[in-house]
Amino acid sequence: MSRRVVAIFLLAGALRTALGQGQLLKEVVVSSHFVEENRAVRVYLPPSYRTNSTRRYPVLYLNDGQNMFSSAGAEVAFGWGNWGLDKTVDELVRTKKMAEIILVAVDDSRTRYVEYNGRVGSTNGVTPFENYAAFLTEELKPWIDRNYRTKPEAAHTGVMGSSLGGICSVALAWEHPEVFGQAACLSGAFEVDQTNFLKHVLGDYRGKPKPFRLYLDSGTMDFTGGDDNNALTQRVYKELRRIGWRRRDLRHFTDDHPLTLAELGKSGIRHDKWSEAQTSQHNELYWRLRAWQALTFLFPPEEK
């Protein structure tokens, strides 16, 4: 990541204007027959939604939704702050680097680990992941499509997350490409499943590429002393290329630039987090700075 790009996105919030600003709606709670707890959901509507009453928009669903928008404040996520996706999208739309989209941020729950971690913890033959997927595909998405002017087709529907939320996003697109035609996985926690996804899903797969586009990234260091899953992410990328994913449908990025002290000074992060920020890229600070790459890849500007 270049210092120029870092500077642009650290200052993105200051560049917003009321005219080109999207709208964050009040949090709503969506009931479910599939997951144990009803889910708080936050919706961002793009700038033109209020002025163009006939236009429809792509939708991006977000795991760990409580940390995604600027309304969450600067102290969430153990002091790493929120992703500020509403600000980032506003700026990317203003500068015509991406299409206008609707964002749907879904809070996680106390069962986050098993919901996001694929096929573990089966009860009566159905895993918590499968129940979470059913909540998204059979309850939440239909509700969003009924209440907002969406483009409901898979090609215009994405899912994004980081760490466990990242591998959950990959799994959702893999299992339900008829719903999620776009996915983004930032610092995916592929080590959590002990390479099961690599070996028993990708490694054993001999079919054609599934119809979804995917963005993958990682840093090179994390708080555990590891590499922010960089090596495993590269292996996932190579397996997808072996299967036949084309470069235009698959992007991999490695952030090998831990922030300097000068950059941290502009980031808004508390001073007591600076030392860790220089040795770990597995946190909301770096995901906030990298999210633009996923957004512009999955939702490029619409052709006139």
N, C-alpha and C positions, 0 to 999 in steps of 0.2 A: 504494500500500500504506500503510495507516494505521500510525501509530506503535504504537497499541494492539495491532494484529495482529502487528507485528514483535516486540513485547515478549512476547506469548503464546508465539510459536514459538521465540524465543531461549531461553525458560525451559522449553520442553516436556520436555527431558530430566530436569529436576529434579522433574517432576510424576509420573513413572512410578512405579507400584507393582508389586511382584512379582505381585500377584493379577491385574492387568489387562495383563500384559506378554506380547507375543508371543515366539516362540522362533526364534533364528537357528541354523540347522543348520550342521554342518561342511561346508566346501567340498567339492564333488565335481567330477571331471573327466568330461565327457561326450564320447565318441568320435564321429567324424563321417566320413561318406563324401563330404560335400559341401564342407566348408571345409578349408583347408590345415592348420590346427592344431586339436587337440582343445581344448575350451573348459572353463574353470573356471566353475562355476555355484554360486551361493549362494542358499539358499531360506530365506525367512521364513514361519513358520506363525503364524496369528493366535491371540489369547489363548484362544479357546474350543476350538481344535483338539484340545487334550490332554484336555478334559473331555467333549466331545460327539462320540462316536465315529460318529455317523450323519450329521452335518451335512456339506454340501459347500459349497465356497467359490469365488468368482470368482478369477481369476488375472491378475496384471499382470506382463508381461515387461519387463525393464529393460535398455536398451543401456548400454554403459560400466559394466557391473555392478561392477567392482572399486572404484568410488568411491561406491557407493550406501548402504552400511550403516555404522553407527557403528563396527563392528569394524575398518573400514579405518584408523581413527585420524585424528588432527587434522592431520597433515602431508602427506597425499596431495594429488594434483592441484596440485602446485607451491605447496603451503602454504595452499591455499584450503580444505582439509579435505573430509570426506565429506558426502554429502547427509543422512545421518542419517534415512533414510526409515523405518527400523524404529521409531525414537523418534516420528517424526511420525505414523505410522499408529497406533501405540499410543495416542497422545494423542487423535487424532481419533476413534478407536473408543471410547475411555473416555468422551469427551464426547458420544458419539452423533452425530457430524457426518459419519460415513461408515460404510459396511458393513465387516465383517471380510473381508479378502482374503488370498490367498497372494501373496507377491512372489517372483519368480524373476529374479535378477540375473545377467546373462551378461557375462563379461569380453570386452573388445574384443581385438584382435590387431594384429600388425604390418601387416596389410592393412586396417586400420580405414577408411582414407580411401576406398578403392574399394569396400569392402563396404557402407559406409553411404551412399555417394554415388550411389545409383540406377544408371542404365544407362550405366556407363562401364567401360572396361577389359575389353571382351568377349574371351573366349578360347573358340574353337570354338563361337561363337554364344551362349555363356552367360556372363553377367557375374558378377563376384564378389558383387554385390548379390543376384542370383538364387540363387546358391549359398548365401549366408547365409540368405536367406528359406527355402530348402529345408531347411537345417539346423534352423531354428526350427519350421517347420510339419510336417516329415516325420520329424524325429528327436527334438528336444528336447521339443516339446509332447506328443507321444504318450508319451514317457518320464515326463514330469511327471504326465500324466493317469493313467498306470498305477500310479504310486507314491504319489500323494497324492489326497485326496478333493476333487477339483475339480468345478466346473461347466464342462464342456468346450465348451459352445456358444459361438459367436462373440459373442453378446450379453453374455457374462460373461468375455470374454477381451480383455485390453488390452495395449498396448505403449507404452512411454514412453522419452523420451530428450531430451537437450539438444544444441544446436549441430548437428554432423553426425548425432549420434544422434537428434536431433529430426526432421530431414528424413527420416532412415531410417524412423522410426516412422510418419510420414505416408505414405511410399511403401509400407510394409508393409501398412497398412490399405487404401490405394488399390488395390494389386495383389491383396490377399488378404482382402477383407471377409468372406469365408466363414469365415475363421479369427479375424481381429482385428476385433471389433465396436466397439472403443474404442481411442483413440490420444491421446497428449499430446506436444506439441512445444514445448519451452521454448527460447527464443532460437534458433530454427531457423536454420541457416546457409544460407538460401536464396540468398545471393549466390554460393555456391560453384559452383552449377550454372548460373551466368550466366542466371538467370531461365528456364531450360529448362522447369522444372516449371510455372511460371506460363504461359508461352507455348504450349508444345507438349503439355502434359497438361491443365491446367485450361482454358486459352484455347481449345483445339480441341475440348473435350468438349461434346457436345450431348445426352448421355443424362440419365437421371434421377439424383438423388442416390444415391450408393452407401450401402449399409446399415451405416454406422459413425458413431459420435459422435466429435467431435474437440475437443480443447482446444489453443489456440494462445496463446503469450504472448511478450513481449520486454521488455527495458528500453528505455532511450533513449540509451545511450552504451556504447561498448566500447573495448577497448584499442587498436584500430586507428584510432581517431578517428571511427568510424562511429556508427550509432544502434542497435547491437545487433540489426540487421535489423528494426527496427520498421516502417519503410516497406514493406518487402517482405512482412512478415507481415500487415500490414493489407491489402495487395493480394491475398494468398492468401485471407484471410478474405472479402473482397468478391467474389472469383471464386466461392468456394464458396456464398456467399449468392445470387449470380446463377444458379448451377446449380440451386439450390433447397433447400439445407440450411436447416432450420428453426433458430431460435435455441435451442430446447430441445436440439438435437443439436450445436450449434456454439457455442463460447465463445471470445472473444478478450479478452485482458487486457494492458494496457500498464502496466508498473511505472515510473512517472515520479518515483520517490522514492529517489534514491541515499542510502545510510545516512549519518546524521550521525555526528560523532565520538562522541557519547554512546552511540549505538546500536552503533557498532563496538566500543566498550569492553565491551559486554555480549555480543558475538558469539563470543568465543573465538578470533578471528582474530589472528595475530601482528601486533604493532604496525607492523612494517615493511611490511605489506600494506595499511595503512589508506589511504594516499594513493591507491594504485591503485583501492581499493574505492570511493572517492568519484568516480572518473572512468571506471570500467568495471563494467558489470553482466553481463558475459559470463563468469561463473565460478561455481564450486560454492557459494559463499556465497549468492549471490542465488537460485540454483536451489533451494538448501535452504530458503530463506525463502518461495519461491513455490510449491513443490511441493504444498502443502496445497490450493491452488485447483484444480489438476488432479485430485487425489485425490477431493475432495468432489464435483466435477462428474461425474466418470466413475463413481464408486462411492458414490452417496448412501446414507444409512441405509435399511435394508430396512424396508418397511412391515409392520406387525404385522397 
